[in-house]
């Protein structure tokens, strides 16, 4: 009996989850993978910029948000295989979690590249296109 490498077995299981998963699960796997890659990719501007690693304006936030939201999406996609949820329920969970995660990580990333705090930002206002019209 040949010994299997852990990485090879993991790759086979992941491929199996992808093939056997529903469209909602595949969406969450894809979103999670993209978010984790984006989180890791934010290490490049973090190393290249003069911004500190800690504080309200840093590339730490998009890195942590990308990896954390990505892992959450992948975990929920995996759990959907073991929980009895109808197709519409799976689609609702996948759409809300995947879409919301993409928006949140994109917003945090945008604010990091703008050089302003991403949450509780009282320094700058919203861009003109996102303001509500005056009454």
Chimera marker file (.cmm) of the C-alpha trace (Angstrom):
<marker_set name="trace">
<marker id="1" x="0.000" y="0.000" z="0.000" r="1" g="1" b="0" radius="0.5"/>
<marker id="2" x="1.515" y="3.279" z="-1.113" r="1" g="1" b="0" radius="0.5"/>
<marker id="3" x="1.672" y="6.130" z="1.349" r="1" g="1" b="0" radius="0.5"/>
<marker id="4" x="-0.276" y="9.210" z="0.307" r="1" g="1" b="0" radius="0.5"/>
<marker id="5" x="1.071" y="12.640" z="0.881" r="1" g="1" b="0" radius="0.5"/>
<marker id="6" x="-1.128" y="14.903" z="2.958" r="1" g="1" b="0" radius="0.5"/>
<marker id="7" x="-1.122" y="17.635" z="0.319" r="1" g="1" b="0" radius="0.5"/>
<marker id="8" x="-2.189" y="15.201" z="-2.386" r="1" g="1" b="0" radius="0.5"/>
<marker id="9" x="-5.032" y="13.867" z="-0.302" r="1" g="1" b="0" radius="0.5"/>
<marker id="10" x="-6.154" y="17.385" z="0.556" r="1" g="1" b="0" radius="0.5"/>
<marker id="11" x="-6.135" y="18.342" z="-3.119" r="1" g="1" b="0" radius="0.5"/>
<marker id="12" x="-8.223" y="15.287" z="-3.979" r="1" g="1" b="0" radius="0.5"/>
<marker id="13" x="-10.760" y="16.056" z="-1.282" r="1" g="1" b="0" radius="0.5"/>
<marker id="14" x="-11.019" y="19.691" z="-2.336" r="1" g="1" b="0" radius="0.5"/>
<marker id="15" x="-11.546" y="18.629" z="-5.942" r="1" g="1" b="0" radius="0.5"/>
<marker id="16" x="-14.237" y="16.218" z="-4.747" r="1" g="1" b="0" radius="0.5"/>
<marker id="17" x="-16.012" y="18.978" z="-2.815" r="1" g="1" b="0" radius="0.5"/>
<marker id="18" x="-15.877" y="21.141" z="-5.938" r="1" g="1" b="0" radius="0.5"/>
<marker id="19" x="-17.271" y="18.409" z="-8.230" r="1" g="1" b="0" radius="0.5"/>
<marker id="20" x="-19.998" y="17.227" z="-5.865" r="1" g="1" b="0" radius="0.5"/>
<marker id="21" x="-20.933" y="20.630" z="-4.464" r="1" g="1" b="0" radius="0.5"/>
<marker id="22" x="-23.914" y="22.665" z="-5.471" r="1" g="1" b="0" radius="0.5"/>
<marker id="23" x="-23.596" y="25.886" z="-7.434" r="1" g="1" b="0" radius="0.5"/>
<marker id="24" x="-23.961" y="27.843" z="-4.179" r="1" g="1" b="0" radius="0.5"/>
<marker id="25" x="-21.094" y="25.912" z="-2.614" r="1" g="1" b="0" radius="0.5"/>
<marker id="26" x="-18.873" y="26.418" z="-5.657" r="1" g="1" b="0" radius="0.5"/>
<marker id="27" x="-19.660" y="30.156" z="-5.566" r="1" g="1" b="0" radius="0.5"/>
<marker id="28" x="-18.592" y="30.348" z="-1.918" r="1" g="1" b="0" radius="0.5"/>
<marker id="29" x="-15.457" y="28.265" z="-2.585" r="1" g="1" b="0" radius="0.5"/>
<marker id="30" x="-14.531" y="30.608" z="-5.454" r="1" g="1" b="0" radius="0.5"/>
<marker id="31" x="-15.266" y="33.791" z="-3.488" r="1" g="1" b="0" radius="0.5"/>
<marker id="32" x="-13.358" y="32.464" z="-0.493" r="1" g="1" b="0" radius="0.5"/>
<marker id="33" x="-10.351" y="31.596" z="-2.623" r="1" g="1" b="0" radius="0.5"/>
<marker id="34" x="-10.327" y="35.017" z="-4.290" r="1" g="1" b="0" radius="0.5"/>
<marker id="35" x="-10.623" y="36.793" z="-0.935" r="1" g="1" b="0" radius="0.5"/>
<marker id="36" x="-7.801" y="34.783" z="0.627" r="1" g="1" b="0" radius="0.5"/>
<marker id="37" x="-5.563" y="35.490" z="-2.376" r="1" g="1" b="0" radius="0.5"/>
<marker id="38" x="-6.458" y="39.186" z="-2.172" r="1" g="1" b="0" radius="0.5"/>
<marker id="39" x="-5.648" y="39.198" z="1.523" r="1" g="1" b="0" radius="0.5"/>
<marker id="40" x="-2.242" y="37.660" z="0.940" r="1" g="1" b="0" radius="0.5"/>
<marker id="41" x="-1.644" y="39.993" z="-2.019" r="1" g="1" b="0" radius="0.5"/>
<marker id="42" x="-2.075" y="42.994" z="0.306" r="1" g="1" b="0" radius="0.5"/>
<marker id="43" x="1.184" y="41.983" z="1.970" r="1" g="1" b="0" radius="0.5"/>
<marker id="44" x="3.025" y="43.382" z="-1.082" r="1" g="1" b="0" radius="0.5"/>
<marker id="45" x="1.830" y="47.003" z="-0.706" r="1" g="1" b="0" radius="0.5"/>
<marker id="46" x="2.202" y="46.620" z="3.066" r="1" g="1" b="0" radius="0.5"/>
<marker id="47" x="5.891" y="45.829" z="2.622" r="1" g="1" b="0" radius="0.5"/>
<marker id="48" x="6.397" y="48.470" z="-0.075" r="1" g="1" b="0" radius="0.5"/>
<marker id="49" x="4.630" y="51.362" z="1.665" r="1" g="1" b="0" radius="0.5"/>
<marker id="50" x="5.751" y="53.471" z="4.568" r="1" g="1" b="0" radius="0.5"/>
<marker id="51" x="2.465" y="52.901" z="6.419" r="1" g="1" b="0" radius="0.5"/>
<marker id="52" x="2.742" y="51.224" z="9.828" r="1" g="1" b="0" radius="0.5"/>
<marker id="53" x="1.433" y="47.673" z="10.316" r="1" g="1" b="0" radius="0.5"/>
<marker id="54" x="-0.787" y="48.764" z="13.211" r="1" g="1" b="0" radius="0.5"/>
<marker id="55" x="-3.116" y="51.725" z="13.486" r="1" g="1" b="0" radius="0.5"/>
<marker id="56" x="-6.267" y="52.940" z="11.742" r="1" g="1" b="0" radius="0.5"/>
<marker id="57" x="-4.527" y="53.375" z="8.377" r="1" g="1" b="0" radius="0.5"/>
<marker id="58" x="-2.530" y="50.304" z="7.392" r="1" g="1" b="0" radius="0.5"/>
<marker id="59" x="-2.596" y="47.356" z="5.012" r="1" g="1" b="0" radius="0.5"/>
<marker id="60" x="-3.065" y="45.018" z="7.965" r="1" g="1" b="0" radius="0.5"/>
<marker id="61" x="-6.842" y="45.444" z="7.795" r="1" g="1" b="0" radius="0.5"/>
<marker id="62" x="-7.330" y="44.402" z="4.146" r="1" g="1" b="0" radius="0.5"/>
<marker id="63" x="-4.936" y="41.505" z="4.704" r="1" g="1" b="0" radius="0.5"/>
<marker id="64" x="-6.802" y="40.230" z="7.753" r="1" g="1" b="0" radius="0.5"/>
<marker id="65" x="-10.243" y="40.944" z="6.300" r="1" g="1" b="0" radius="0.5"/>
<marker id="66" x="-9.428" y="39.124" z="3.051" r="1" g="1" b="0" radius="0.5"/>
<marker id="67" x="-8.055" y="36.035" z="4.745" r="1" g="1" b="0" radius="0.5"/>
<marker id="68" x="-10.750" y="35.978" z="7.464" r="1" g="1" b="0" radius="0.5"/>
<marker id="69" x="-13.725" y="36.506" z="5.160" r="1" g="1" b="0" radius="0.5"/>
<marker id="70" x="-12.215" y="34.034" z="2.679" r="1" g="1" b="0" radius="0.5"/>
<marker id="71" x="-11.865" y="31.339" z="5.330" r="1" g="1" b="0" radius="0.5"/>
<marker id="72" x="-15.411" y="32.036" z="6.500" r="1" g="1" b="0" radius="0.5"/>
<marker id="73" x="-16.801" y="31.610" z="2.968" r="1" g="1" b="0" radius="0.5"/>
<marker id="74" x="-14.885" y="28.362" z="2.417" r="1" g="1" b="0" radius="0.5"/>
<marker id="75" x="-15.970" y="27.014" z="5.813" r="1" g="1" b="0" radius="0.5"/>
<marker id="76" x="-19.647" y="27.792" z="5.210" r="1" g="1" b="0" radius="0.5"/>
<marker id="77" x="-19.432" y="26.218" z="1.734" r="1" g="1" b="0" radius="0.5"/>
<marker id="78" x="-17.975" y="23.075" z="3.296" r="1" g="1" b="0" radius="0.5"/>
<marker id="79" x="-20.621" y="23.035" z="6.048" r="1" g="1" b="0" radius="0.5"/>
<marker id="80" x="-23.464" y="23.317" z="3.518" r="1" g="1" b="0" radius="0.5"/>
<marker id="81" x="-22.603" y="19.765" z="2.448" r="1" g="1" b="0" radius="0.5"/>
<marker id="82" x="-23.470" y="18.481" z="5.928" r="1" g="1" b="0" radius="0.5"/>
<marker id="83" x="-26.488" y="20.628" z="6.833" r="1" g="1" b="0" radius="0.5"/>
<marker id="84" x="-29.915" y="19.968" z="5.390" r="1" g="1" b="0" radius="0.5"/>
<marker id="85" x="-30.764" y="23.182" z="3.579" r="1" g="1" b="0" radius="0.5"/>
<marker id="86" x="-32.878" y="23.344" z="0.450" r="1" g="1" b="0" radius="0.5"/>
<marker id="87" x="-31.463" y="24.794" z="-2.770" r="1" g="1" b="0" radius="0.5"/>
<marker id="88" x="-33.065" y="28.220" z="-2.275" r="1" g="1" b="0" radius="0.5"/>
<marker id="89" x="-31.658" y="28.439" z="1.228" r="1" g="1" b="0" radius="0.5"/>
<marker id="90" x="-28.186" y="27.577" z="-0.022" r="1" g="1" b="0" radius="0.5"/>
<marker id="91" x="-28.427" y="30.191" z="-2.759" r="1" g="1" b="0" radius="0.5"/>
<marker id="92" x="-29.580" y="32.823" z="-0.255" r="1" g="1" b="0" radius="0.5"/>
<marker id="93" x="-26.727" y="32.043" z="2.143" r="1" g="1" b="0" radius="0.5"/>
<marker id="94" x="-24.174" y="31.997" z="-0.665" r="1" g="1" b="0" radius="0.5"/>
<marker id="95" x="-25.411" y="35.201" z="-2.270" r="1" g="1" b="0" radius="0.5"/>
<marker id="96" x="-25.572" y="37.178" z="0.972" r="1" g="1" b="0" radius="0.5"/>
<marker id="97" x="-22.350" y="35.889" z="2.496" r="1" g="1" b="0" radius="0.5"/>
<marker id="98" x="-20.326" y="35.855" z="-0.726" r="1" g="1" b="0" radius="0.5"/>
<marker id="99" x="-21.603" y="39.181" z="-2.009" r="1" g="1" b="0" radius="0.5"/>
<marker id="100" x="-21.353" y="40.902" z="1.352" r="1" g="1" b="0" radius="0.5"/>
<marker id="101" x="-17.834" y="39.602" z="1.888" r="1" g="1" b="0" radius="0.5"/>
<marker id="102" x="-16.697" y="40.848" z="-1.504" r="1" g="1" b="0" radius="0.5"/>
<marker id="103" x="-18.160" y="44.307" z="-0.865" r="1" g="1" b="0" radius="0.5"/>
<marker id="104" x="-16.682" y="44.560" z="2.634" r="1" g="1" b="0" radius="0.5"/>
<marker id="105" x="-13.180" y="43.492" z="1.646" r="1" g="1" b="0" radius="0.5"/>
<marker id="106" x="-13.262" y="45.757" z="-1.416" r="1" g="1" b="0" radius="0.5"/>
<marker id="107" x="-14.325" y="48.727" z="0.727" r="1" g="1" b="0" radius="0.5"/>
<marker id="108" x="-11.597" y="48.098" z="3.319" r="1" g="1" b="0" radius="0.5"/>
<marker id="109" x="-9.024" y="47.685" z="0.553" r="1" g="1" b="0" radius="0.5"/>
<marker id="110" x="-10.130" y="50.871" z="-1.192" r="1" g="1" b="0" radius="0.5"/>
<marker id="111" x="-9.828" y="52.852" z="2.026" r="1" g="1" b="0" radius="0.5"/>
<marker id="112" x="-6.346" y="51.448" z="2.669" r="1" g="1" b="0" radius="0.5"/>
<marker id="113" x="-5.191" y="52.538" z="-0.788" r="1" g="1" b="0" radius="0.5"/>
<marker id="114" x="-6.790" y="55.949" z="-0.219" r="1" g="1" b="0" radius="0.5"/>
<marker id="115" x="-4.810" y="56.225" z="3.008" r="1" g="1" b="0" radius="0.5"/>
<marker id="116" x="-7.812" y="56.820" z="5.261" r="1" g="1" b="0" radius="0.5"/>
<marker id="117" x="-9.378" y="54.717" z="8.053" r="1" g="1" b="0" radius="0.5"/>
<marker id="118" x="-11.850" y="52.143" z="6.795" r="1" g="1" b="0" radius="0.5"/>
<marker id="119" x="-14.228" y="52.051" z="9.763" r="1" g="1" b="0" radius="0.5"/>
<marker id="120" x="-15.423" y="54.971" z="11.839" r="1" g="1" b="0" radius="0.5"/>
<marker id="121" x="-13.807" y="57.338" z="9.357" r="1" g="1" b="0" radius="0.5"/>
<marker id="122" x="-14.616" y="60.846" z="10.556" r="1" g="1" b="0" radius="0.5"/>
<marker id="123" x="-11.694" y="62.444" z="8.704" r="1" g="1" b="0" radius="0.5"/>
<marker id="124" x="-13.004" y="62.317" z="5.139" r="1" g="1" b="0" radius="0.5"/>
<marker id="125" x="-16.505" y="62.295" z="3.753" r="1" g="1" b="0" radius="0.5"/>
<marker id="126" x="-18.017" y="59.917" z="1.297" r="1" g="1" b="0" radius="0.5"/>
<marker id="127" x="-17.227" y="60.344" z="-2.391" r="1" g="1" b="0" radius="0.5"/>
<marker id="128" x="-19.721" y="62.697" z="-4.127" r="1" g="1" b="0" radius="0.5"/>
<marker id="129" x="-21.355" y="59.847" z="-6.054" r="1" g="1" b="0" radius="0.5"/>
<marker id="130" x="-22.384" y="58.069" z="-2.825" r="1" g="1" b="0" radius="0.5"/>
<marker id="131" x="-23.917" y="60.997" z="-0.974" r="1" g="1" b="0" radius="0.5"/>
<marker id="132" x="-27.637" y="61.252" z="-0.580" r="1" g="1" b="0" radius="0.5"/>
<marker id="133" x="-29.236" y="64.268" z="-2.252" r="1" g="1" b="0" radius="0.5"/>
<marker id="134" x="-30.087" y="67.177" z="0.062" r="1" g="1" b="0" radius="0.5"/>
<marker id="135" x="-33.699" y="67.594" z="1.012" r="1" g="1" b="0" radius="0.5"/>
<link id1="1" id2="2" r="1" g="1" b="0" radius="0.2"/>
<link id1="2" id2="3" r="1" g="1" b="0" radius="0.2"/>
<link id1="3" id2="4" r="1" g="1" b="0" radius="0.2"/>
<link id1="4" id2="5" r="1" g="1" b="0" radius="0.2"/>
<link id1="5" id2="6" r="1" g="1" b="0" radius="0.2"/>
<link id1="6" id2="7" r="1" g="1" b="0" radius="0.2"/>
<link id1="7" id2="8" r="1" g="1" b="0" radius="0.2"/>
<link id1="8" id2="9" r="1" g="1" b="0" radius="0.2"/>
<link id1="9" id2="10" r="1" g="1" b="0" radius="0.2"/>
<link id1="10" id2="11" r="1" g="1" b="0" radius="0.2"/>
<link id1="11" id2="12" r="1" g="1" b="0" radius="0.2"/>
<link id1="12" id2="13" r="1" g="1" b="0" radius="0.2"/>
<link id1="13" id2="14" r="1" g="1" b="0" radius="0.2"/>
<link id1="14" id2="15" r="1" g="1" b="0" radius="0.2"/>
<link id1="15" id2="16" r="1" g="1" b="0" radius="0.2"/>
<link id1="16" id2="17" r="1" g="1" b="0" radius="0.2"/>
<link id1="17" id2="18" r="1" g="1" b="0" radius="0.2"/>
<link id1="18" id2="19" r="1" g="1" b="0" radius="0.2"/>
<link id1="19" id2="20" r="1" g="1" b="0" radius="0.2"/>
<link id1="20" id2="21" r="1" g="1" b="0" radius="0.2"/>
<link id1="21" id2="22" r="1" g="1" b="0" radius="0.2"/>
<link id1="22" id2="23" r="1" g="1" b="0" radius="0.2"/>
<link id1="23" id2="24" r="1" g="1" b="0" radius="0.2"/>
<link id1="24" id2="25" r="1" g="1" b="0" radius="0.2"/>
<link id1="25" id2="26" r="1" g="1" b="0" radius="0.2"/>
<link id1="26" id2="27" r="1" g="1" b="0" radius="0.2"/>
<link id1="27" id2="28" r="1" g="1" b="0" radius="0.2"/>
<link id1="28" id2="29" r="1" g="1" b="0" radius="0.2"/>
<link id1="29" id2="30" r="1" g="1" b="0" radius="0.2"/>
<link id1="30" id2="31" r="1" g="1" b="0" radius="0.2"/>
<link id1="31" id2="32" r="1" g="1" b="0" radius="0.2"/>
<link id1="32" id2="33" r="1" g="1" b="0" radius="0.2"/>
<link id1="33" id2="34" r="1" g="1" b="0" radius="0.2"/>
<link id1="34" id2="35" r="1" g="1" b="0" radius="0.2"/>
<link id1="35" id2="36" r="1" g="1" b="0" radius="0.2"/>
<link id1="36" id2="37" r="1" g="1" b="0" radius="0.2"/>
<link id1="37" id2="38" r="1" g="1" b="0" radius="0.2"/>
<link id1="38" id2="39" r="1" g="1" b="0" radius="0.2"/>
<link id1="39" id2="40" r="1" g="1" b="0" radius="0.2"/>
<link id1="40" id2="41" r="1" g="1" b="0" radius="0.2"/>
<link id1="41" id2="42" r="1" g="1" b="0" radius="0.2"/>
<link id1="42" id2="43" r="1" g="1" b="0" radius="0.2"/>
<link id1="43" id2="44" r="1" g="1" b="0" radius="0.2"/>
<link id1="44" id2="45" r="1" g="1" b="0" radius="0.2"/>
<link id1="45" id2="46" r="1" g="1" b="0" radius="0.2"/>
<link id1="46" id2="47" r="1" g="1" b="0" radius="0.2"/>
<link id1="47" id2="48" r="1" g="1" b="0" radius="0.2"/>
<link id1="48" id2="49" r="1" g="1" b="0" radius="0.2"/>
<link id1="49" id2="50" r="1" g="1" b="0" radius="0.2"/>
<link id1="50" id2="51" r="1" g="1" b="0" radius="0.2"/>
<link id1="51" id2="52" r="1" g="1" b="0" radius="0.2"/>
<link id1="52" id2="53" r="1" g="1" b="0" radius="0.2"/>
<link id1="53" id2="54" r="1" g="1" b="0" radius="0.2"/>
<link id1="54" id2="55" r="1" g="1" b="0" radius="0.2"/>
<link id1="55" id2="56" r="1" g="1" b="0" radius="0.2"/>
<link id1="56" id2="57" r="1" g="1" b="0" radius="0.2"/>
<link id1="57" id2="58" r="1" g="1" b="0" radius="0.2"/>
<link id1="58" id2="59" r="1" g="1" b="0" radius="0.2"/>
<link id1="59" id2="60" r="1" g="1" b="0" radius="0.2"/>
<link id1="60" id2="61" r="1" g="1" b="0" radius="0.2"/>
<link id1="61" id2="62" r="1" g="1" b="0" radius="0.2"/>
<link id1="62" id2="63" r="1" g="1" b="0" radius="0.2"/>
<link id1="63" id2="64" r="1" g="1" b="0" radius="0.2"/>
<link id1="64" id2="65" r="1" g="1" b="0" radius="0.2"/>
<link id1="65" id2="66" r="1" g="1" b="0" radius="0.2"/>
<link id1="66" id2="67" r="1" g="1" b="0" radius="0.2"/>
<link id1="67" id2="68" r="1" g="1" b="0" radius="0.2"/>
<link id1="68" id2="69" r="1" g="1" b="0" radius="0.2"/>
<link id1="69" id2="70" r="1" g="1" b="0" radius="0.2"/>
<link id1="70" id2="71" r="1" g="1" b="0" radius="0.2"/>
<link id1="71" id2="72" r="1" g="1" b="0" radius="0.2"/>
<link id1="72" id2="73" r="1" g="1" b="0" radius="0.2"/>
<link id1="73" id2="74" r="1" g="1" b="0" radius="0.2"/>
<link id1="74" id2="75" r="1" g="1" b="0" radius="0.2"/>
<link id1="75" id2="76" r="1" g="1" b="0" radius="0.2"/>
<link id1="76" id2="77" r="1" g="1" b="0" radius="0.2"/>
<link id1="77" id2="78" r="1" g="1" b="0" radius="0.2"/>
<link id1="78" id2="79" r="1" g="1" b="0" radius="0.2"/>
<link id1="79" id2="80" r="1" g="1" b="0" radius="0.2"/>
<link id1="80" id2="81" r="1" g="1" b="0" radius="0.2"/>
<link id1="81" id2="82" r="1" g="1" b="0" radius="0.2"/>
<link id1="82" id2="83" r="1" g="1" b="0" radius="0.2"/>
<link id1="83" id2="84" r="1" g="1" b="0" radius="0.2"/>
<link id1="84" id2="85" r="1" g="1" b="0" radius="0.2"/>
<link id1="85" id2="86" r="1" g="1" b="0" radius="0.2"/>
<link id1="86" id2="87" r="1" g="1" b="0" radius="0.2"/>
<link id1="87" id2="88" r="1" g="1" b="0" radius="0.2"/>
<link id1="88" id2="89" r="1" g="1" b="0" radius="0.2"/>
<link id1="89" id2="90" r="1" g="1" b="0" radius="0.2"/>
<link id1="90" id2="91" r="1" g="1" b="0" radius="0.2"/>
<link id1="91" id2="92" r="1" g="1" b="0" radius="0.2"/>
<link id1="92" id2="93" r="1" g="1" b="0" radius="0.2"/>
<link id1="93" id2="94" r="1" g="1" b="0" radius="0.2"/>
<link id1="94" id2="95" r="1" g="1" b="0" radius="0.2"/>
<link id1="95" id2="96" r="1" g="1" b="0" radius="0.2"/>
<link id1="96" id2="97" r="1" g="1" b="0" radius="0.2"/>
<link id1="97" id2="98" r="1" g="1" b="0" radius="0.2"/>
<link id1="98" id2="99" r="1" g="1" b="0" radius="0.2"/>
<link id1="99" id2="100" r="1" g="1" b="0" radius="0.2"/>
<link id1="100" id2="101" r="1" g="1" b="0" radius="0.2"/>
<link id1="101" id2="102" r="1" g="1" b="0" radius="0.2"/>
<link id1="102" id2="103" r="1" g="1" b="0" radius="0.2"/>
<link id1="103" id2="104" r="1" g="1" b="0" radius="0.2"/>
<link id1="104" id2="105" r="1" g="1" b="0" radius="0.2"/>
<link id1="105" id2="106" r="1" g="1" b="0" radius="0.2"/>
<link id1="106" id2="107" r="1" g="1" b="0" radius="0.2"/>
<link id1="107" id2="108" r="1" g="1" b="0" radius="0.2"/>
<link id1="108" id2="109" r="1" g="1" b="0" radius="0.2"/>
<link id1="109" id2="110" r="1" g="1" b="0" radius="0.2"/>
<link id1="110" id2="111" r="1" g="1" b="0" radius="0.2"/>
<link id1="111" id2="112" r="1" g="1" b="0" radius="0.2"/>
<link id1="112" id2="113" r="1" g="1" b="0" radius="0.2"/>
<link id1="113" id2="114" r="1" g="1" b="0" radius="0.2"/>
<link id1="114" id2="115" r="1" g="1" b="0" radius="0.2"/>
<link id1="115" id2="116" r="1" g="1" b="0" radius="0.2"/>
<link id1="116" id2="117" r="1" g="1" b="0" radius="0.2"/>
<link id1="117" id2="118" r="1" g="1" b="0" radius="0.2"/>
<link id1="118" id2="119" r="1" g="1" b="0" radius="0.2"/>
<link id1="119" id2="120" r="1" g="1" b="0" radius="0.2"/>
<link id1="120" id2="121" r="1" g="1" b="0" radius="0.2"/>
<link id1="121" id2="122" r="1" g="1" b="0" radius="0.2"/>
<link id1="122" id2="123" r="1" g="1" b="0" radius="0.2"/>
<link id1="123" id2="124" r="1" g="1" b="0" radius="0.2"/>
<link id1="124" id2="125" r="1" g="1" b="0" radius="0.2"/>
<link id1="125" id2="126" r="1" g="1" b="0" radius="0.2"/>
<link id1="126" id2="127" r="1" g="1" b="0" radius="0.2"/>
<link id1="127" id2="128" r="1" g="1" b="0" radius="0.2"/>
<link id1="128" id2="129" r="1" g="1" b="0" radius="0.2"/>
<link id1="129" id2="130" r="1" g="1" b="0" radius="0.2"/>
<link id1="130" id2="131" r="1" g="1" b="0" radius="0.2"/>
<link id1="131" id2="132" r="1" g="1" b="0" radius="0.2"/>
<link id1="132" id2="133" r="1" g="1" b="0" radius="0.2"/>
<link id1="133" id2="134" r="1" g="1" b="0" radius="0.2"/>
<link id1="134" id2="135" r="1" g="1" b="0" radius="0.2"/>
</marker_set>
